[in-house]
Amino acid sequence: MISRLICAAAATAGFVAITTAAPPAAAQDTSGTPYNGWYVGGNIGGAWGDNDLRLTASQPTTPVVAPPIVIPPADVALINAGSNNSNKTGFTGGIEGGYNWLAGNWLFGLETEFVALDVNEGQSNSFQSTTLTVNPLVAGSAPVTYTANQRAKTNWMWTLRPRIGYVSGPWLFFASAGLAIADIKVSLDFSDNRTPPDTIRNDSSSTKTGWAGGLGAAYAMGPDWSVKGEWLYADFGSISTSATTSSGFATLTSEGKVRTNIFRFGVDYHF
């Protein structure tokens, strides 16, 4: 997490260094900047998840066969101890708009946006039973192997964020934090090599409410246009899905703590 924040800060510094080659405006004069009033624009960039996916197993409370054949406690502990998150980078892009009010060099505003998010993170684990074999009636039979695949996917995000900034000539340095809502799906795929196999395929979708906040810098290209670089962090809490195998052998729950980092560039028109 810390290394990613350092990378985002370095990228913002690079954006500032590149745009300083543009012609400067008056050092502290905000009258010629576009940052006072309404604006609309678009943004594009990259997003990476910082999710924690956790798989837990348990014995069903109501077995569906008699006599019940359920997952042994030792295998429950084995599955519950496993973890192997895979966080991938995806695309983000969307539209934004808001209103700014200048008080001297200080800016106070409110921004809203709707963006697409391609954040798709998975976890795959295989576990070998220490107590069960595929055919307990055959000596030397192979141990039971459990395979579990989990995935958390975010498709879109909407935010409403108050922001505060400082204007110096054509430059605006700002911070924001506020409400965030996203569409999130978590899925679980579980199977073993018993005969017949125990399987689970289940997913859960939810519109989750959380928060988002970040830092950025903008540069005025004239009285109507500005460009910006921004890092944004969003946290949507937890989402889970749970199911029991058709034979009643085991109950599995997949839970994801969904967090997203975004680094993007944007262009705004001010009017």
N, C-alpha and C positions, 0 to 999 in steps of 0.2 A: 504494500500500500504506500509506504513512504517513498519507495523508488519511483512509483508512478506519479506521485505529487511533485517530485523533483523534476521529472521529465516534462510534466505539464508546465511547471514554472519556467523551465529552460526554453520551452517552445514559445511561451509568451514573451520572454526576453528577446528571443530571435525575431519575433514579429515586430517588436518595438524597434530593434536595431535596423531592420530592413526599411521600415517606413520613415525613419528619421531622414532619409535621403530626399523626402518630398520638401518642397519649398515651405519654410516656416512662416507662421503668422505672428502677430504681435504677442510677445511673451506672456503677458497676463491679461490681455484684452479679450473678454468673452463676447463682445458685441458682434463680432464677425463669425462666430461659431454657430453650427446648426443645432446645438444641443438643447435649445429651449423650445418646448412645444411637442406636437405629435410627430410620430415617425412610424414607418412600416419597413419591413425588409425580409431578408432570407438568410439562412445559414447552412453550412455544410461542414462535415468533419468526420471524426472517428469516435467510436465509443467502445469501451471495454467494461466487462462486468467485473465485479468484485464480490461474487456470490459465494455463499457457503451452502453446499448441498449435503444433507445428512440423511442417511438411510437407517431406519430402525425396524427390527423384527420383534415379533411377540407370538406367543401361542394364542390361538383364537379362544375367546371366552366361551363360545358355544360350538364344539366340534360337530361336523355335519355327518360323520360316519361313525359306526359302532362295530368293534371297539375303536376308539379314536386313535389315529396315527398322526401325531403332531411333531413339529420341529423340536428337537431336544434343546434343553436349556444351554448346553455348551455351544450349540450352533447359533442360538440367539445371541449369545455374548460375542461370538466370532463376527457375525454380521454387524452388530452394533458398534464394534470397534473399528471398522474399516472406513477409509475415506481417501478419495483421489480426485480432487476438483480439477477441472480444466476450464480456464477462463480465456475466452477468445475475443479478438478485436473485431468490431463490425462497423457498419455505416450509420451515420445519422444525418438528417437534413430536414429542413422545414421552414416555416414562416413565423414571423414575430412582429410585434408592434407594441407601442406604449406611449407614455407621455412623460416628458421631463420638465422640471421647473428649476430655473437657476436663481440662486441667491448669492450674488457675487461670484466667486469661483466655485462655490459648492453646488452640486446637483442633487436633486431629490426626484425620484421618478417611480413609475410602476410599469413593469413589462410583462406581457403574456406571450406565449408561444405554443405552437403545436408542431411536433417533430416526429418523423419516423425513426424507429430504433431497430437495428438488426443486431440485437445482443442475444446470442444463443449459446448457452453454456451447458456442458455435459459432464457426467461422472460415470465411469464404468468400473465395476468391481467383480471379481470372481473369488469365491470362498470354497474351500474343500472341507467337508464335514470330518470331524474327528471321531464321530460315533456311528454314523449311518453308512451303510454300503448300498450299492445299487440293487443287489440281490442278496439279502441277508441269509438266504438258504444255501448259497454257494460259497464255499470257502475261497478266500482270496479275491472275492468280488471287489471291483473298483469302488472307492469311496464316492459318496454323493457330492456333486459339485453344484454350487448355486451361482447363478449369473444375474447381476442386476445392472440396469442402465437407467440413469436419471437425467432429466434435462429441465432447465429453466429458460424460458424464452420471453423476451420483451419486444412488443411490436410497435408501440407508440407511447408518447408521453406528452402531457399538457402541463404547463406551469403558469403560476401567477406570482410574480416576485417583486416586492418593493426593492429599490436599489438606491444606493448613495454613491456619489462620486466627486471627483475634484477635477476641474477644468483648468488647463494651463495652455493658453494659446490654442492650437488646433487639437491638443491632446485631451482625452478624457480617461481617467483611471477610476474604475468603479468596482463595487462589490454588491452582491445581491443575495437574497435568501427568501424563501417563501413556500407556498403550497405546490405540490406536484402530484399528478395522477397518471397512472400507467396501466396498460393492459398486459397482464403477465399470465403465462401458462407454465405449469409444472407437470411433468409426466414421469411415469414409472413403468418399467418393463422388467419382469422377473421370471426366471425359469430355473428348473433343475433337471438333472439327467435320470431321475427316477422313472419307473415304468408303472403306470402312465406318468408323464411329467406334471409337476405342479407349476402353474403359470399365472401371472398377473399382468394385465395391460390396462393401465388406468391413467387418467389425466384430469387436471382441474384448472379451469381458467377463472380469472378474477380481475376486476378493475380495482386496483389498490391505490390508496391515498397515502402519501408520504410527504417528504420535504426535499427541496433542492436549493443549493446555494453555490456561489462561485466567485471568481475574480476575473477581471478582464481589462483591456485597454482598447481605446478607439482613437482613430485619427480622422479629422475633418478634411475631406478632399475639396471642399468649397462650401458655399452657403446652404447647399441642399443635400449633400451626400457625405457619408462617413463609412469607414471600414473598421473592423474590429477583430481581435482575437480573444477567445474566452475559454476558460476552464470551468466546468460545471460538475458538481457531484450530487447524486440523488440517492435517497434511501427509502425503500418501500416496505420495510419490515419483512414479515415471513408469509409464505404461502405453502400449503401442503396438500397432499393427496394420499389416501389410504384405502387399501383393499385386502380382501382375504381370498386365498386360492379356492377354487371350486370344491376341492376335496376337504377343505378345512385344515390343511396341513400347517399353514402359517398366515399371519397377518403382517403386511409390510406397509410402512409409511415413509414417504419421501417428503422432506421439508427443505425449502430453500429460503435463505435470507438474501433478498434481492437488493443489490446496490450497484450503481452504474457511475462510471467516470466518462465525461465527454470533453473532448477538446475540439474546437471548431473555429472557423472564420465566418464572418458575416458582412453583409452590405446593407445599409439602411438609407432610406430616403426620408428627409425631414421636411415638414410643411407646416 
